[in-house]
Amino acid sequence: MSEVSDGPSPVVGPPLIYGVAAATVVVLGLNWPVMTWGLETIAPLWLTSLRLLGAGILLALVLVPSGGLRRPPRRDYPVVASVAVIRLALVYSLVFSALLLVPPGRSSMVVHTSGLWAAPVAAWLLHERLTTAKVSGLVLGVGGIVLLMEPWRLVIGGGGALGFAMLLLAAVATAVANVHVRGHRWTSTPLALMPWQLVAAGLLTTPVALALHGPPQVGWTLEVVAVVAYQVLLASGFGVWGILTISRSLSAASAGAVFMAVPAVGVVSSVLLVGEVLTPAAIGGILLVFGGVWTAVTADRDRSAQQVVAA
């Protein structure tokens, strides 16, 4: 994927970039318990649609004054479609639905294993070499996922098993979309395409939400408004800008380390804010996942940091 060449995502030097990185990590990490709060009153696919459509409209309004909102070039249609359908509509729907069944801290760790699955996917689709380091990272990460899931506690056909299956599918789908992004020859910039991708994804999830959940039944209390505002303004609006800025301003390894901190904050905030309990096995799983992702990131240190839209 090419670097962002225009739009409101500048290259930021130290020490300011460290502040941007810290704020981005905290906002995206805290979003995991916030999403859980939102699902107490809003059906998962309606919350998905509200976030996608709201974020798309917000980013469009931000880009209009600078002339950055332009119709996507035909050459970029494939990446608009893959990000909208796979990375946004499918992944967000899976994640929000899984959060009804799996605690948010563990969910954040499983979803952020997408970096592990990117190596075999890239070897398959882009014919990249699957190095020993990447295989080692994948093995460590898979071991960590098993410990996080604690299969000896799961009931076959139960909610927990289904939730983890959805999260794993979301992680693999994210890897597939990111590999396509990496191999795409860009005409426009990622930020210029993002409003179109978000709105298209929201238009895909809305009829599905209507079919599965019926008309939205949302009691617009102050708390619900705050949750939706957090999704649109902070998690998507500020989060997208922060990710792009970090990706442009830091090396691939440094940016990867920053993005790994997101699930760490997700775990800690879930323990503190929603009372998630971590067993010794889960803690061991978290450490193995971090080790696996870090191994994969450092094995790919020569690449530019990938654009991601974190849940």
N, C-alpha and C positions, 0 to 999 in steps of 0.2 A: 504494500500500500504506500502511496506517495504521501509526503508530508503535506500538512495543511498550509496553503500558501497565502490565504487571505481570510477575512472574517475576524470576529472578535475573539481570537484565541492566539495571543501573541507569544513569542519566545520571551520567557521571563528568567532573569538571572538570579543568582543567590544575592541576598538571603530571602528575597521575596518569594521565590519559587517554593521554598520550604514551607512558608505559610500557606501558599495555595495548596500544596500537597497535603498538609495536615488538615486543612479545612475540608478538602475533598474527601479524604479518608473518613473523617468523622461524620460528615453528612451522609455518605453512602453506607457506612457501617451502622449508624443509628437507624437507618431506614428499615432495617430488618425487623426490629420490634415495632416500629411505626406501622409497617405493613400489616403486622399481626393485629394491631389495634384496629386498623381500618376494616379488616375482615370480620370483626365482631359485629359490624352493622351493615357492611356492603358486600354483596355477592362477589366472588373472586373475579369473574369475567367482567362485571360492571366496573370494578375497581381498575382492572386492566384497561378497559376502554377509556375511562375517565383520565387515567394517567397518560395514555398514548395520545389521545386527541388534545388534551390540555397542553401537554408538552409540545406537540407539533405546532399548535396555534401560537404558543408563547415564543418559540424559536423563530417562527415566521415573522412575528411582530418585531423581534430583535433585529432580524436581518433586513427588514424593509428599508429603514432609514439609510443604510449604507449601500443599498442596491444589491445586497447579497442574495435576495430571494429571486431566483431565476428558475425557469422551467428546466428540469434535468435534460441534459443532452441525450440523444438516442443511444449513444454508446454506453451511457451509464445506467440504462434501464435494467440490465441484468443484476447489478449490485443493489439498485433500489429495490428490486423485487425480492432478492434473497434476504436482505437485511429486514425488510418490512414483514415478509412472510415467516421466515425462520427465526431470525435473531430477536425480533420484537413481538409479533403476534403469537407465535408458537411458544417461545421461551417465557414471555411474561405470563401467558395463560397457564402454563405448566407450573411456574413458580408460585403464583398467587393461589392456585388450587392446592398445591402441595403444602402450603403453609397452614392449611386447615388440618393437616395430618401429622406434620413434622415440626418440632420446635425451630424457631427462626435461626438460632445460632448454628445448629447442625446444618440447616438448610443452606446458610450462607457458605459454609465450608464445602459442601457437595457441589453447589453451583459453580464455585470458583475453581473447581478442578478442570474447567474447560481447557486451561493451558496444558494439562496432561494429555488430553485427547487430541489436541491440535497436531501433535507429532505424528501419530499413525495416520490421521486424516490427511495431513500434508504429504506424507509418504505415498499415500494412495492417489490423491488427486493431483498433486504438483510434482510427484516423483522426487521429493526431497529425500536425502539420505537419513535413515533412521539410525542415529548414532547410539553408541553404548550408553552415553550419559542420558539421552532421551528415554531409552528403554528402562534404565535404572530409575529415572524419575517416575515413569509410568508405574513400575512395579511398586515403588514406595507409596505412591499416591493411591493405588488400588488397595493396598494393604490398609492404608489409613481410612479409606471409605468403608471397608469391611468393619473395622473397629468402631467407626462412627455409627454405623447402622446397627451394630450389636445384633446380628441375625439370630442369636440364641434367645433374644427377647421378642422377636417378631413372630406374629401369627400369620401363617400362609393365607393369603387372601384378605388379610386385615388392612386397616387404614395405614398403619406405619409402613408396611411393605409397599403399598401403592404409592404413598407419598415419596419414598426414596426412589422408586422407579421413575416417577415423574421428574424428580430433581436430576437424576442421572441422565435422563433423556434430554433435559434442558441443557445440561453441561455439554453433552455430545453435540446437540444442535448448535449451541454457541460456537463450538470449535469448528464445525462445518462452515458456518457463516463467516467466521473470522478468517478461515483459510481462503474462502472465496474472495473476501475483501483484500487479503494480502496478494492474491494472484491477479486481481483485476487491474487493468490499465485505465487509470482515472483520467477523465476529461474535466469534470468539475471537482470541487473539494468535498471531503466528507461532511464538513459542517453545512455547506450549501445544500447537500442532499438530505440532511437529517430531518428537516420539517416534512418533506414529502414522504420519507420513510415512516415517520411517526404517525402522520395522518392516515396514510394508506393502511398501516397496521391497525389503527383504531377503527377504521371503516370495515376491516375484516373481522375484528373481534366483536363489534357491536351486534350484528345480526345473530352471531352465535350466542352471545349473552342473552339476547332477547328470546331465542329459541329454548335455551336451557334454563334460564332463571325467570323468564317472563319480564314484564316491564320493571324498571328499576324501582325498588322500594327503599328509598334513602331518607332517613330522618336527619335533616340538615341541622344538627346541633353544632355548637361551637367546636366541639372535639372532632366531629366528622369533617367540618370545613378545614380544620387545622391539618388533619391527616391528608386530605386531598391536596391542599395547598403545598404541603411538604413534598408530596409525590411530584407535583407539576413544577413548582418553583425551585425547590432545592435538589431533590434526587435526580430529576431530569434536566431542569434548566441549568442550575449551577453545576450539577454533576457532569453533564456533557461538556460544558465549557472547561471545567477543571481537568477532566480526563484528556481533552485535546491539548490543553496548555501543558500539562505534565508530559504528554507524549512528545511534544515539540521541544520541550526545554531540557529534558533529561535523557541520558543514554537509555538504551533498551533495558539493560540490567537494572539500572536505578529505578526506571519507571515500573518495571515488573515488581521490584521489591515494594514500591509504594502501593501498587494495586493489591499485593498480597496482604497488606495491612488492613484492607477493607473487611475481609471476613474475620480477622482478629478482633476488630472493633465490634463487628456484628455479634460474635460470641460473647464478648465481655458485656456489651450493652444488653444482650438478651438475658444473661444471668442476673444483671442488676435491675432491669426494668420489667421483665415479665417472669422472673423467677425460674428460668430454665435451669435444670439440674444436670451437671456434667459428671458422669461416672469416670472412674479411672480408665476404662476402655475408651471412652469418648475423648478424654484428654490425650491418650496415646495416639488415637486416630488423628486428632488435630495436628499433633507434632509430625506424624508421618506424612500427612497431606502437605503441610508446609515444606517439609524436606523434599517431597516429590516435585512440587511446583517450583521450588527454588532451583532444584537440579535442572528442570526443563528450561527455566528462564535463563540461567547462566549458560546453558548449552546453546542458546540462541542469541547470545549477547551481541552478535554482529548485526542483528536486524533492528530496524526502527520499531519503537513500541507500537503495539497494535491499538487501533481505536476500538474501544468497547463501550457498551452502554450497560453499566452494572445495574443489577436489579435493585 
